[in-house]
């Protein structure tokens, strides 16, 4: 529980349809959470209230950040004002230690990853993830089989044109240089 005034700062992202909201308290104490629709948001009151704002299409929560992906044709000033209002009213009663259904299972799966995926994750943690997270997004390694890495973009990166081209090329180059020169990459 937050016992002080919630302060909110907005930041633009490379994705023209995503805005990053940085607050002075924890939103997700451990891990990350992406809500791709209002049905998934029913698991968390903060997410549910954010999806009630007209034009909100996706939410990505990580540490003290919420990235809101929105429809293209909305008034951004109104959206920002509404999101800030929800954050200021909901965060004082929000539990940042929330655990979504399936999150514990994902954690167990991550603990038992193949050595190849562990190596890929370590490379991404060191080289790519910090930049993606700074832009309000992230990347998840979905699979690695027969020299093919399957990834899924999250948050602002999920619908960003630069993620689909420039960032993907960088990931491809880094993984080929540091992991496997015959590797290929695809998006889930």
QUIBEL-V231293 format. One record per pair of residues at least 6 apart in sequence whose ideal C-beta (glycine too) atoms are under 7 Angstrom apart, sorted by sequence separation. I is the first residue (numbers start at 0). GAP is how many residues later the second one is. If there is no record, write none. Layout:
I_GAP + I_GAP
//
This chain:
12_6 + 34_6 + 40_6 + 41_6 + 49_6 + 131_6 + 156_6 + 11_7 + 12_7 + 40_7 + 58_7 + 59_7 + 131_7 + 142_7 + 175_7 + 112_8 + 140_8 + 141_8 + 174_8 + 9_9 + 10_9 + 49_9 + 58_9 + 69_9 + 128_9 + 141_9 + 9_10 + 40_10 + 128_10 + 140_10 + 141_10 + 152_10 + 174_10 + 9_11 + 10_11 + 57_11 + 127_11 + 139_11 + 34_12 + 46_12 + 55_12 + 56_12 + 138_12 + 139_12 + 7_13 + 8_13 + 37_13 + 56_13 + 171_13 + 55_14 + 56_14 + 138_14 + 139_14 + 170_14 + 7_15 + 54_15 + 67_15 + 123_15 + 138_15 + 6_16 + 54_16 + 136_16 + 137_16 + 5_17 + 6_17 + 136_17 + 137_17 + 167_17 + 5_18 + 49_18 + 136_18 + 138_18 + 5_19 + 54_19 + 135_19 + 136_19 + 137_19 + 53_20 + 120_20 + 135_20 + 136_20 + 119_21 + 134_21 + 136_21 + 35_22 + 134_22 + 1_23 + 34_23 + 34_24 + 54_24 + 116_24 + 119_24 + 131_25 + 33_26 + 52_26 + 136_26 + 148_26 + 116_27 + 31_28 + 32_28 + 115_28 + 31_29 + 52_29 + 119_29 + 31_30 + 52_30 + 113_30 + 27_33 + 49_33 + 52_33 + 146_33 + 26_34 + 27_34 + 148_34 + 150_34 + 152_34 + 27_35 + 146_35 + 151_35 + 26_36 + 49_36 + 146_36 + 147_36 + 148_36 + 149_36 + 150_36 + 151_36 + 25_37 + 26_37 + 48_37 + 146_37 + 150_37 + 25_38 + 26_38 + 147_38 + 149_38 + 24_39 + 26_39 + 22_41 + 48_41 + 21_42 + 127_42 + 21_43 + 127_43 + 20_44 + 45_44 + 19_45 + 20_45 + 44_45 + 127_46 + 141_46 + 19_47 + 20_47 + 126_47 + 45_48 + 17_49 + 18_49 + 17_50 + 17_51 + 122_51 + 16_52 + 122_52 + 16_53 + 12_54 + 43_54 + 16_55 + 119_55 + 122_55 + 122_56 + 42_57 + 42_58 + 119_59 + 118_60 + 18_61 + 20_62 + 22_64 + 20_66 + 24_66 + 28_67 + 32_67 + 22_68 + 27_68 + 28_68 + 26_69 + 66_69 + 9_70 + 25_70 + 66_70 + 61_71 + 64_71 + 30_72 + 7_76 + 59_76 + 61_76 + 59_77 + 7_79 + 7_80 + 5_81 + 5_82 + 5_85 + 5_86 + 68_87 + 66_88 + 1_89 + 66_89 + 68_89 + 1_90 + 68_90 + 0_91 + 0_92 + 59_94 + 59_95 + 59_96 + 57_100 + 31_106 + 19_116 + 17_118 + 33_120 + 13_121 + 33_121 + 12_122 + 12_123 + 19_136 + 17_138 + 14_141 + 16_142 + 17_142 + 12_143 + 14_144 + 14_145 + 13_146 + 13_148
//
